C-alpha cells in the first residue's frame, strides 16, 4: 500500500492549467501527459479522495489559496469520476475521522 498526496495522474491535472492551448506542440504534449495519466490509473486498486482542508498554509512556498485548492479538488474529482469511478472512494470530511 502506498499513501501519497501526489499520485502520477496529478501531473495532468496541474499541467493543463499552464499549457498554451493555441500552440499545437503544447497541445500534443498535453495529450501525451493525459495518456500517461490514464495509464497510471492501472497502478491503483483503490483511490481515496479527501476534500481540501480549507486551511491552506501560506508559507511563502505554496502559491495556492483556498479557492485554488477547491478548484484543484474539483478537477481531480472530475478526472476520477470520468476515468476511475470504480476505483475511487470519495471521503466526506465531515463524517470521516483519521
PAFI-109569 format. One record per residue: x, y, z of N, C-alpha, C, O, CB in turn. Coordinates in Angstrom, 1 decimal, decimal comma. Glycine has a CB too. Example, Ala and Ser with C-alpha at 12.3 -4.5 7.8 and 13.67 -1.06 7.14 Angstrom:
node neast->13,2&nnorth->-5,7&nup->7,8&caeast->12,3&canorth->-4,5&caup->7,8&ceast->13,2&cnorth->-3,3&cup->7,8&oeast->14,2&onorth->-3,3&oup->8,5&cbeast->11,3&cbnorth->-4,5&cbup->9,0
node neast->12,8&nnorth->-2,2&nup->7,1&caeast->13,7&canorth->-1,1&caup->7,1&ceast->12,9&cnorth->0,0&cup->7,9&oeast->13,4&onorth->1,1&oup->8,0&cbeast->14,1&cbnorth->-0,6&cbup->5,7
***
This chain:
node neast->0,8&nnorth->-1,2&nup->0,0&caeast->0,0&canorth->0,0&caup->0,0&ceast->0,9&cnorth->1,2&cup->0,0&oeast->1,9&onorth->1,3&oup->0,7&cbeast->-1,0&cbnorth->0,0&cbup->1,2
node neast->0,5&nnorth->2,2&nup->-0,8&caeast->1,2&canorth->3,5&caup->-0,8&ceast->0,2&cnorth->4,6&cup->-0,5&oeast->-0,9&onorth->4,6&oup->-1,0&cbeast->1,8&cbnorth->3,7&cbup->-2,2
node neast->0,6&nnorth->5,5&nup->0,4&caeast->-0,2&canorth->6,7&caup->0,6&ceast->0,6&cnorth->7,9&cup->0,1&oeast->1,8&onorth->8,1&oup->0,4&cbeast->-0,5&cbnorth->6,9&cbup->2,2
node neast->-0,1&nnorth->8,6&nup->-0,8&caeast->0,6&canorth->9,7&caup->-1,4&ceast->-0,4&cnorth->10,9&cup->-1,6&oeast->-1,5&onorth->10,7&oup->-1,9&cbeast->1,2&cbnorth->9,3&cbup->-2,8
node neast->0,2&nnorth->12,1&nup->-1,5&caeast->-0,6&canorth->13,3&caup->-1,9&ceast->-0,2&cnorth->13,7&cup->-3,3&oeast->-0,6&onorth->14,8&oup->-3,7&cbeast->-0,3&cbnorth->14,4&cbup->-0,8
node neast->0,5&nnorth->12,9&nup->-4,0&caeast->1,0&canorth->13,3&caup->-5,3&ceast->1,0&cnorth->12,1&cup->-6,3&oeast->2,1&onorth->11,7&oup->-6,7&cbeast->2,4&cbnorth->13,9&cbup->-5,2
node neast->-0,1&nnorth->11,5&nup->-6,5&caeast->-0,2&canorth->10,4&caup->-7,5&ceast->0,2&cnorth->10,8&cup->-8,9&oeast->0,1&onorth->12,0&oup->-9,2&cbeast->-1,6&cbnorth->9,7&cbup->-7,5
node neast->0,6&nnorth->9,9&nup->-9,7&caeast->1,1&canorth->10,3&caup->-11,1&ceast->0,1&cnorth->11,0&cup->-11,9&oeast->0,5&onorth->11,9&oup->-12,7&cbeast->1,6&cbnorth->9,0&cbup->-11,8
node neast->-1,2&nnorth->10,7&nup->-11,8&caeast->-2,1&canorth->11,4&caup->-12,6&ceast->-2,3&cnorth->12,9&cup->-12,3&oeast->-2,9&onorth->13,6&oup->-13,1&cbeast->-3,5&cbnorth->10,7&cbup->-12,5
node neast->-1,8&nnorth->13,3&nup->-11,2&caeast->-1,9&canorth->14,7&caup->-10,9&ceast->-1,0&cnorth->15,6&cup->-11,9&oeast->-1,3&onorth->16,8&oup->-12,0&cbeast->-1,4&cbnorth->15,0&cbup->-9,5
node neast->-0,1&nnorth->15,0&nup->-12,5&caeast->0,7&canorth->15,8&caup->-13,5&ceast->-0,2&cnorth->16,4&cup->-14,6&oeast->0,0&onorth->17,5&oup->-15,0&cbeast->1,8&cbnorth->14,9&cbup->-14,1
node neast->-1,2&nnorth->15,6&nup->-15,0&caeast->-2,1&canorth->16,1&caup->-16,0&ceast->-3,0&cnorth->17,2&cup->-15,4&oeast->-3,2&onorth->18,2&oup->-16,0&cbeast->-3,0&cbnorth->14,9&cbup->-16,5
node neast->-3,5&nnorth->17,0&nup->-14,2&caeast->-4,4&canorth->18,0&caup->-13,5&ceast->-3,7&cnorth->19,3&cup->-13,4&oeast->-4,3&onorth->20,4&oup->-13,8&cbeast->-4,8&cbnorth->17,5&cbup->-12,1
node neast->-2,4&nnorth->19,3&nup->-13,0&caeast->-1,7&canorth->20,6&caup->-12,9&ceast->-1,2&cnorth->21,1&cup->-14,2&oeast->-1,3&onorth->22,3&oup->-14,5&cbeast->-0,5&cbnorth->20,4&cbup->-12,0
node neast->-0,8&nnorth->20,3&nup->-15,1&caeast->-0,2&canorth->20,7&caup->-16,4&ceast->-1,3&cnorth->21,4&cup->-17,2&oeast->-0,9&onorth->22,4&oup->-17,9&cbeast->0,3&cbnorth->19,5&cbup->-17,1
node neast->-2,5&nnorth->20,9&nup->-17,2&caeast->-3,5&canorth->21,5&caup->-18,1&ceast->-3,8&cnorth->23,0&cup->-17,7&oeast->-4,4&onorth->23,7&oup->-18,6&cbeast->-4,8&cbnorth->20,7&cbup->-18,1
node neast->-3,4&nnorth->23,4&nup->-16,5&caeast->-3,7&canorth->24,8&caup->-16,1&ceast->-2,6&cnorth->25,7&cup->-16,7&oeast->-2,9&onorth->27,0&oup->-16,8&cbeast->-3,6&cbnorth->24,9&cbup->-14,6
node neast->-1,5&nnorth->25,2&nup->-17,2&caeast->-0,4&canorth->26,1&caup->-17,6&ceast->-0,1&cnorth->26,0&cup->-19,1&oeast->0,8&onorth->26,6&oup->-19,6&cbeast->0,8&cbnorth->25,8&cbup->-16,8
node neast->-0,8&nnorth->25,1&nup->-19,8&caeast->-0,5&canorth->24,9&caup->-21,2&ceast->-1,0&cnorth->26,0&cup->-22,1&oeast->-2,1&onorth->26,6&oup->-21,8&cbeast->-1,0&cbnorth->23,6&cbup->-21,7
node neast->-0,3&nnorth->26,3&nup->-23,2&caeast->-0,7&canorth->27,2&caup->-24,2&ceast->-1,6&cnorth->26,4&cup->-25,2&oeast->-1,0&onorth->25,7&oup->-26,1&cbeast->0,5&cbnorth->28,0&cbup->-24,9
node neast->-2,9&nnorth->26,5&nup->-25,1&caeast->-3,7&canorth->25,7&caup->-26,0&ceast->-3,7&cnorth->26,1&cup->-27,4&oeast->-4,2&onorth->25,4&oup->-28,3&cbeast->-5,1&cbnorth->25,8&cbup->-25,4
node neast->-3,2&nnorth->27,3&nup->-27,7&caeast->-3,2&canorth->27,8&caup->-29,1&ceast->-2,0&cnorth->27,2&cup->-29,8&oeast->-1,9&onorth->27,3&oup->-31,1&cbeast->-3,1&cbnorth->29,3&cbup->-29,1
node neast->-1,0&nnorth->26,6&nup->-29,1&caeast->0,2&canorth->26,1&caup->-29,7&ceast->0,0&cnorth->24,6&cup->-29,9&oeast->-0,2&onorth->23,9&oup->-29,0&cbeast->1,5&cbnorth->26,4&cbup->-28,9
node neast->0,2&nnorth->24,1&nup->-31,2&caeast->0,0&canorth->22,7&caup->-31,5&ceast->1,0&cnorth->21,8&cup->-30,7&oeast->0,6&onorth->20,7&oup->-30,4&cbeast->0,1&cbnorth->22,5&cbup->-33,0
node neast->2,2&nnorth->22,2&nup->-30,5&caeast->3,2&canorth->21,4&caup->-29,8&ceast->2,8&cnorth->21,3&cup->-28,3&oeast->2,9&onorth->20,2&oup->-27,7&cbeast->4,6&cbnorth->22,0&cbup->-29,9
node neast->2,3&nnorth->22,3&nup->-27,7&caeast->1,8&canorth->22,3&caup->-26,4&ceast->0,6&cnorth->21,3&cup->-26,2&oeast->0,5&onorth->20,6&oup->-25,3&cbeast->1,4&cbnorth->23,7&cbup->-25,8
node neast->-0,3&nnorth->21,4&nup->-27,2&caeast->-1,5&canorth->20,5&caup->-27,2&ceast->-1,1&cnorth->19,1&cup->-27,3&oeast->-1,6&onorth->18,2&oup->-26,6&cbeast->-2,5&cbnorth->20,9&cbup->-28,3
node neast->-0,1&nnorth->18,8&nup->-28,2&caeast->0,4&canorth->17,5&caup->-28,4&ceast->1,1&cnorth->17,0&cup->-27,1&oeast->0,9&onorth->15,8&oup->-26,7&cbeast->1,4&cbnorth->17,4&cbup->-29,5
node neast->1,8&nnorth->17,8&nup->-26,4&caeast->2,4&canorth->17,4&caup->-25,1&ceast->1,4&cnorth->17,1&cup->-24,1&oeast->1,5&onorth->16,2&oup->-23,3&cbeast->3,4&cbnorth->18,5&cbup->-24,7
node neast->0,4&nnorth->17,9&nup->-24,0&caeast->-0,7&canorth->17,7&caup->-23,1&ceast->-1,4&cnorth->16,4&cup->-23,3&oeast->-1,8&onorth->15,7&oup->-22,4&cbeast->-1,7&cbnorth->18,9&cbup->-23,1
node neast->-1,6&nnorth->16,1&nup->-24,6&caeast->-2,2&canorth->14,8&caup->-24,9&ceast->-1,4&cnorth->13,6&cup->-24,4&oeast->-1,9&onorth->12,7&oup->-23,8&cbeast->-2,5&cbnorth->14,7&cbup->-26,4
node neast->-0,1&nnorth->13,7&nup->-24,5&caeast->0,8&canorth->12,7&caup->-24,0&ceast->0,8&cnorth->12,6&cup->-22,5&oeast->0,8&onorth->11,5&oup->-22,0&cbeast->2,3&cbnorth->13,0&cbup->-24,5
node neast->0,7&nnorth->13,7&nup->-21,8&caeast->0,6&canorth->13,7&caup->-20,4&ceast->-0,8&cnorth->13,1&cup->-20,0&oeast->-0,8&onorth->12,4&oup->-19,0&cbeast->0,7&cbnorth->15,2&cbup->-19,8
node neast->-1,8&nnorth->13,4&nup->-20,7&caeast->-3,1&canorth->12,9&caup->-20,4&ceast->-3,1&cnorth->11,4&cup->-20,6&oeast->-3,6&onorth->10,6&oup->-19,7&cbeast->-4,2&cbnorth->13,5&cbup->-21,4
node neast->-2,5&nnorth->10,9&nup->-21,7&caeast->-2,4&canorth->9,4&caup->-21,9&ceast->-1,6&cnorth->8,8&cup->-20,8&oeast->-2,0&onorth->7,7&oup->-20,3&cbeast->-1,8&cbnorth->9,2&cbup->-23,2
node neast->-0,6&nnorth->9,4&nup->-20,3&caeast->0,2&canorth->8,9&caup->-19,2&ceast->-0,6&cnorth->8,8&cup->-17,9&oeast->-0,5&onorth->7,9&oup->-17,1&cbeast->1,5&cbnorth->9,7&cbup->-19,0
node neast->-1,4&nnorth->9,9&nup->-17,7&caeast->-2,3&canorth->9,9&caup->-16,5&ceast->-3,3&cnorth->8,8&cup->-16,5&oeast->-3,5&onorth->8,1&oup->-15,5&cbeast->-3,0&cbnorth->11,3&cbup->-16,4
node neast->-3,9&nnorth->8,5&nup->-17,7&caeast->-4,8&canorth->7,4&caup->-17,8&ceast->-4,1&cnorth->6,1&cup->-17,6&oeast->-4,6&onorth->5,2&oup->-16,9&cbeast->-5,5&cbnorth->7,4&cbup->-19,2
node neast->-2,9&nnorth->5,9&nup->-18,1&caeast->-2,2&canorth->4,7&caup->-17,9&ceast->-1,8&cnorth->4,5&cup->-16,5&oeast->-1,8&onorth->3,3&oup->-16,0&cbeast->-0,9&cbnorth->4,7&cbup->-18,8
node neast->-1,5&nnorth->5,6&nup->-15,8&caeast->-1,1&canorth->5,4&caup->-14,4&ceast->-2,2&cnorth->4,9&cup->-13,5&oeast->-2,0&onorth->4,4&oup->-12,4&cbeast->-0,6&cbnorth->6,8&cbup->-13,9
node neast->-3,5&nnorth->5,1&nup->-13,9&caeast->-4,6&canorth->4,6&caup->-13,1&ceast->-4,6&cnorth->3,1&cup->-12,9&oeast->-5,1&onorth->2,6&oup->-12,0&cbeast->-5,9&cbnorth->5,0&cbup->-13,8
node neast->-3,9&nnorth->2,4&nup->-13,8&caeast->-3,7&canorth->0,9&caup->-13,7&ceast->-2,8&cnorth->0,6&cup->-12,5&oeast->-2,8&onorth->-0,6&oup->-12,1&cbeast->-3,1&cbnorth->0,3&cbup->-14,9
node neast->-2,1&nnorth->1,5&nup->-11,9&caeast->-1,3&canorth->1,3&caup->-10,7&ceast->-2,0&cnorth->1,2&cup->-9,4&oeast->-1,4&onorth->0,8&oup->-8,4&cbeast->-0,2&cbnorth->2,4&cbup->-10,6
node neast->-3,3&nnorth->1,5&nup->-9,4&caeast->-4,1&canorth->1,6&caup->-8,2&ceast->-5,2&cnorth->0,6&cup->-8,1&oeast->-5,8&onorth->0,2&oup->-9,1&cbeast->-4,7&cbnorth->3,0&cbup->-8,1
node neast->-5,4&nnorth->0,1&nup->-6,9&caeast->-6,5&canorth->-0,8&caup->-6,6&ceast->-7,7&cnorth->0,0&cup->-6,0&oeast->-8,8&onorth->-0,3&oup->-6,3&cbeast->-6,1&cbnorth->-1,9&cbup->-5,6
node neast->-7,3&nnorth->1,1&nup->-5,3&caeast->-8,3&canorth->2,0&caup->-4,8&ceast->-7,7&cnorth->3,4&cup->-4,6&oeast->-6,5&onorth->3,5&oup->-4,3&cbeast->-8,9&cbnorth->1,5&cbup->-3,4
node neast->-8,5&nnorth->4,4&nup->-4,8&caeast->-8,0&canorth->5,8&caup->-4,6&ceast->-9,0&cnorth->6,4&cup->-3,7&oeast->-10,2&onorth->6,5&oup->-3,9&cbeast->-7,9&cbnorth->6,5&cbup->-6,0
node neast->-8,4&nnorth->7,0&nup->-2,6&caeast->-9,3&canorth->7,7&caup->-1,6&ceast->-9,0&cnorth->9,2&cup->-1,9&oeast->-7,9&onorth->9,7&oup->-1,9&cbeast->-8,9&cbnorth->7,3&cbup->-0,1
node neast->-10,1&nnorth->9,9&nup->-2,1&caeast->-10,0&canorth->11,3&caup->-2,3&ceast->-10,7&cnorth->12,1&cup->-1,2&oeast->-11,9&onorth->12,0&oup->-1,0&cbeast->-10,7&cbnorth->11,7&cbup->-3,7
node neast->-9,9&nnorth->12,9&nup->-0,5&caeast->-10,3&canorth->13,7&caup->0,6&ceast->-10,5&cnorth->15,1&cup->0,1&oeast->-9,7&onorth->15,6&oup->-0,8&cbeast->-9,3&cbnorth->13,7&cbup->1,8
node neast->-11,5&nnorth->15,8&nup->0,5&caeast->-11,7&canorth->17,2&caup->0,1&ceast->-10,6&cnorth->18,1&cup->0,8&oeast->-10,0&onorth->17,7&oup->1,7&cbeast->-13,1&cbnorth->17,7&cbup->0,6
node neast->-10,4&nnorth->19,3&nup->0,2&caeast->-9,4&canorth->20,2&caup->0,8&ceast->-9,8&cnorth->20,5&cup->2,2&oeast->-11,0&onorth->20,6&oup->2,6&cbeast->-9,3&cbnorth->21,5&cbup->-0,1
node neast->-8,8&nnorth->20,8&nup->3,0&caeast->-9,0&canorth->21,1&caup->4,4&ceast->-9,4&cnorth->22,5&cup->4,7&oeast->-9,9&onorth->22,8&oup->5,8&cbeast->-7,7&cbnorth->20,8&cbup->5,2
node neast->-9,4&nnorth->23,4&nup->3,7&caeast->-9,7&canorth->24,8&caup->3,9&ceast->-8,8&cnorth->25,5&cup->4,9&oeast->-9,2&onorth->26,4&oup->5,6&cbeast->-11,2&cbnorth->24,9&cbup->4,3
node neast->-7,6&nnorth->25,0&nup->5,0&caeast->-6,6&canorth->25,7&caup->5,8&ceast->-5,3&cnorth->25,7&cup->5,1&oeast->-4,3&onorth->25,1&oup->5,5&cbeast->-6,5&cbnorth->25,1&cbup->7,2
node neast->-5,2&nnorth->26,3&nup->3,9&caeast->-4,0&canorth->26,3&caup->3,0&ceast->-3,0&cnorth->27,2&cup->3,7&oeast->-3,3&onorth->28,4&oup->3,9&cbeast->-4,3&cbnorth->26,8&cbup->1,6
node neast->-1,9&nnorth->26,6&nup->4,1&caeast->-0,9&canorth->27,4&caup->4,8&ceast->-0,1&cnorth->28,2&cup->3,8&oeast->0,4&onorth->27,8&oup->2,8&cbeast->0,1&cbnorth->26,4&cbup->5,5
node neast->-0,1&nnorth->29,5&nup->4,1&caeast->0,6&canorth->30,5&caup->3,2&ceast->2,0&cnorth->30,6&cup->3,8&oeast->2,3&onorth->31,4&oup->4,7&cbeast->-0,1&cbnorth->31,9&cbup->3,2
node neast->2,9&nnorth->29,7&nup->3,3&caeast->4,3&canorth->29,5&caup->3,9&ceast->5,3&cnorth->30,2&cup->3,0&oeast->6,5&onorth->30,0&oup->3,3&cbeast->4,6&cbnorth->28,1&cbup->4,1
node neast->4,9&nnorth->30,9&nup->2,0&caeast->5,9&canorth->31,5&caup->1,1&ceast->6,4&cnorth->30,6&cup->0,0&oeast->7,0&onorth->31,0&oup->-0,9&cbeast->7,1&cbnorth->32,0&cbup->1,9
node neast->6,0&nnorth->29,3&nup->0,1&caeast->6,3&canorth->28,4&caup->-1,0&ceast->5,1&cnorth->28,0&cup->-1,8&oeast->5,2&onorth->28,0&oup->-3,0&cbeast->6,9&cbnorth->27,1&cbup->-0,3
node neast->4,0&nnorth->27,8&nup->-1,1&caeast->2,7&canorth->27,5&caup->-1,8&ceast->2,2&cnorth->28,7&cup->-2,6&oeast->2,3&onorth->29,9&oup->-2,0&cbeast->1,7&cbnorth->26,9&cbup->-0,9
node neast->1,7&nnorth->28,5&nup->-3,8&caeast->1,1&canorth->29,6&caup->-4,5&ceast->-0,4&cnorth->29,5&cup->-4,5&oeast->-1,1&onorth->30,3&oup->-5,2&cbeast->1,7&cbnorth->29,7&cbup->-5,9
node neast->-1,0&nnorth->28,5&nup->-3,8&caeast->-2,4&canorth->28,3&caup->-3,8&ceast->-3,1&cnorth->29,0&cup->-2,6&oeast->-2,5&onorth->29,1&oup->-1,6&cbeast->-2,7&cbnorth->26,8&cbup->-3,9
node neast->-4,3&nnorth->29,4&nup->-2,9&caeast->-5,2&canorth->29,8&caup->-1,8&ceast->-6,3&cnorth->28,8&cup->-1,7&oeast->-6,3&onorth->27,8&oup->-2,4&cbeast->-5,7&cbnorth->31,3&cbup->-2,0
node neast->-7,3&nnorth->29,1&nup->-0,8&caeast->-8,3&canorth->28,1&caup->-0,6&ceast->-9,2&cnorth->27,9&cup->-1,8&oeast->-9,7&onorth->26,8&oup->-2,1&cbeast->-9,2&cbnorth->28,6&cbup->0,6
node neast->-9,4&nnorth->29,0&nup->-2,6&caeast->-10,2&canorth->28,9&caup->-3,8&ceast->-9,5&cnorth->28,0&cup->-4,8&oeast->-10,1&onorth->27,2&oup->-5,5&cbeast->-10,5&cbnorth->30,3&cbup->-4,4
node neast->-8,2&nnorth->28,2&nup->-4,9&caeast->-7,4&canorth->27,3&caup->-5,8&ceast->-7,5&cnorth->25,9&cup->-5,4&oeast->-7,6&onorth->25,0&oup->-6,2&cbeast->-5,9&cbnorth->27,8&cbup->-5,8
node neast->-7,4&nnorth->25,6&nup->-4,1&caeast->-7,5&canorth->24,3&caup->-3,6&ceast->-8,8&cnorth->23,6&cup->-4,0&oeast->-8,9&onorth->22,5&oup->-4,3&cbeast->-7,3&cbnorth->24,2&cbup->-2,1
node neast->-9,9&nnorth->24,4&nup->-3,8&caeast->-11,2&canorth->23,9&caup->-4,2&ceast->-11,3&cnorth->23,6&cup->-5,7&oeast->-11,9&onorth->22,6&oup->-6,1&cbeast->-12,3&cbnorth->24,9&cbup->-3,9
node neast->-10,7&nnorth->24,5&nup->-6,5&caeast->-10,7&canorth->24,3&caup->-8,0&ceast->-9,9&cnorth->23,0&cup->-8,4&oeast->-10,4&onorth->22,2&oup->-9,2&cbeast->-10,2&cbnorth->25,5&cbup->-8,7
node neast->-8,8&nnorth->22,8&nup->-7,7&caeast->-8,0&canorth->21,6&caup->-8,0&ceast->-8,7&cnorth->20,4&cup->-7,6&oeast->-8,7&onorth->19,4&oup->-8,3&cbeast->-6,6&cbnorth->21,7&cbup->-7,2
node neast->-9,3&nnorth->20,4&nup->-6,4&caeast->-10,1&canorth->19,3&caup->-5,9&ceast->-11,2&cnorth->18,9&cup->-6,9&oeast->-11,4&onorth->17,8&oup->-7,3&cbeast->-10,7&cbnorth->19,6&cbup->-4,6
node neast->-11,9&nnorth->19,9&nup->-7,4&caeast->-13,0&canorth->19,7&caup->-8,4&ceast->-12,4&cnorth->19,1&cup->-9,7&oeast->-13,0&onorth->18,2&oup->-10,3&cbeast->-13,7&cbnorth->21,0&cbup->-8,7
node neast->-11,2&nnorth->19,6&nup->-10,2&caeast->-10,6&canorth->19,0&caup->-11,3&ceast->-10,2&cnorth->17,5&cup->-11,1&oeast->-10,4&onorth->16,7&oup->-12,0&cbeast->-9,3&cbnorth->19,8&cbup->-11,7
node neast->-9,7&nnorth->17,2&nup->-9,9&caeast->-9,3&canorth->15,9&caup->-9,6&ceast->-10,5&cnorth->15,0&cup->-9,6&oeast->-10,5&onorth->13,9&oup->-10,1&cbeast->-8,5&cbnorth->15,8&cbup->-8,3
node neast->-11,6&nnorth->15,5&nup->-8,9&caeast->-12,8&canorth->14,7&caup->-8,8&ceast->-13,4&cnorth->14,4&cup->-10,1&oeast->-13,9&onorth->13,3&oup->-10,4&cbeast->-13,8&cbnorth->15,5&cbup->-7,9
node neast->-13,4&nnorth->15,4&nup->-11,0&caeast->-14,0&canorth->15,2&caup->-12,3&ceast->-13,2&cnorth->14,2&cup->-13,1&oeast->-13,8&onorth->13,3&oup->-13,8&cbeast->-14,0&cbnorth->16,6&cbup->-13,1
node neast->-11,9&nnorth->14,3&nup->-13,0&caeast->-11,0&canorth->13,3&caup->-13,7&ceast->-11,3&cnorth->11,9&cup->-13,2&oeast->-11,4&onorth->11,0&oup->-14,0&cbeast->-9,5&cbnorth->13,7&cbup->-13,5
node neast->-11,3&nnorth->11,7&nup->-11,9&caeast->-11,6&canorth->10,4&caup->-11,3&ceast->-13,0&cnorth->9,9&cup->-11,6&oeast->-13,2&onorth->8,7&oup->-11,9&cbeast->-11,3&cbnorth->10,4&cbup->-9,8
node neast->-14,0&nnorth->10,8&nup->-11,5&caeast->-15,4&canorth->10,4&caup->-11,9&ceast->-15,5&cnorth->9,9&cup->-13,3&oeast->-16,2&onorth->9,0&oup->-13,6&cbeast->-16,3&cbnorth->11,6&cbup->-11,7
node neast->-14,7&nnorth->10,6&nup->-14,2&caeast->-14,7&canorth->10,2&caup->-15,6&ceast->-14,0&cnorth->9,0&cup->-15,9&oeast->-14,4&onorth->8,2&oup->-16,7&cbeast->-14,2&cbnorth->11,4&cbup->-16,4
node neast->-12,8&nnorth->8,8&nup->-15,3&caeast->-11,9&canorth->7,7&caup->-15,7&ceast->-11,6&cnorth->6,6&cup->-14,7&oeast->-11,1&onorth->5,6&oup->-15,1&cbeast->-10,6&cbnorth->8,3&cbup->-16,0
node neast->-12,0&nnorth->6,8&nup->-13,4&caeast->-11,7&canorth->5,8&caup->-12,4&ceast->-12,8&cnorth->5,7&cup->-11,3&oeast->-12,5&onorth->5,5&oup->-10,2&cbeast->-10,4&cbnorth->6,1&cbup->-11,8
node neast->-14,0&nnorth->5,9&nup->-11,7&caeast->-15,1&canorth->5,9&caup->-10,7&ceast->-15,1&cnorth->4,7&cup->-9,9&oeast->-15,4&onorth->4,7&oup->-8,7&cbeast->-16,4&cbnorth->6,1&cbup->-11,4
node neast->-14,9&nnorth->3,5&nup->-10,5&caeast->-14,9&canorth->2,2&caup->-9,8&ceast->-13,7&cnorth->2,1&cup->-8,8&oeast->-13,8&onorth->1,2&oup->-7,9&cbeast->-14,9&cbnorth->1,1&cbup->-10,8
node neast->-12,7&nnorth->2,9&nup->-9,0&caeast->-11,5&canorth->2,8&caup->-8,1&ceast->-11,6&cnorth->3,8&cup->-7,0&oeast->-10,8&onorth->3,7&oup->-6,0&cbeast->-10,2&cbnorth->3,0&cbup->-8,9
node neast->-12,4&nnorth->4,8&nup->-7,1&caeast->-12,4&canorth->5,9&caup->-6,2&ceast->-13,4&cnorth->5,9&cup->-5,1&oeast->-14,6&onorth->5,6&oup->-5,3&cbeast->-12,6&cbnorth->7,2&cbup->-7,0
node neast->-12,9&nnorth->6,2&nup->-3,9&caeast->-13,7&canorth->6,4&caup->-2,7&ceast->-13,6&cnorth->7,8&cup->-2,3&oeast->-12,6&onorth->8,3&oup->-2,0&cbeast->-13,3&cbnorth->5,4&cbup->-1,5
node neast->-14,8&nnorth->8,5&nup->-2,4&caeast->-14,8&canorth->9,9&caup->-2,1&ceast->-15,1&cnorth->10,0&cup->-0,6&oeast->-16,1&onorth->9,6&oup->-0,1&cbeast->-15,8&cbnorth->10,7&cbup->-2,9
node neast->-14,2&nnorth->10,7&nup->0,1&caeast->-14,3&canorth->10,8&caup->1,6&ceast->-15,0&cnorth->12,1&cup->1,9&oeast->-14,6&onorth->13,2&oup->1,5&cbeast->-13,0&cbnorth->10,7&cbup->2,3
node neast->-16,1&nnorth->12,1&nup->2,7&caeast->-16,8&canorth->13,3&caup->3,2&ceast->-16,1&cnorth->13,6&cup->4,5&oeast->-16,2&onorth->12,9&oup->5,5&cbeast->-18,3&cbnorth->13,0&cbup->3,4
node neast->-15,4&nnorth->14,7&nup->4,4&caeast->-14,6&canorth->15,1&caup->5,6&ceast->-15,4&cnorth->15,3&cup->6,9&oeast->-14,8&onorth->15,1&oup->7,9&cbeast->-13,8&cbnorth->16,4&cbup->5,3
node neast->-16,6&nnorth->15,7&nup->6,8&caeast->-17,4&canorth->15,9&caup->7,9&ceast->-17,8&cnorth->14,6&cup->8,7&oeast->-18,0&onorth->14,6&oup->9,9&cbeast->-18,7&cbnorth->16,6&cbup->7,5
node neast->-17,7&nnorth->13,5&nup->8,0&caeast->-18,1&canorth->12,2&caup->8,6&ceast->-16,9&cnorth->11,3&cup->8,8&oeast->-17,0&onorth->10,3&oup->9,4&cbeast->-19,1&cbnorth->11,5&cbup->7,7
node neast->-15,8&nnorth->11,7&nup->8,3&caeast->-14,6&canorth->10,8&caup->8,4&ceast->-13,6&cnorth->11,3&cup->9,4&oeast->-13,4&onorth->12,5&oup->9,6&cbeast->-13,9&cbnorth->10,8&cbup->7,0
node neast->-13,1&nnorth->10,4&nup->10,2&caeast->-12,1&canorth->10,7&caup->11,2&ceast->-10,9&cnorth->9,8&cup->10,9&oeast->-11,1&onorth->8,6&oup->10,7&cbeast->-12,6&cbnorth->10,5&cbup->12,7
node neast->-9,7&nnorth->10,3&nup->10,9&caeast->-8,5&canorth->9,5&caup->10,7&ceast->-7,8&cnorth->9,3&cup->12,1&oeast->-6,8&onorth->8,7&oup->12,1&cbeast->-7,5&cbnorth->10,2&cbup->9,8
***
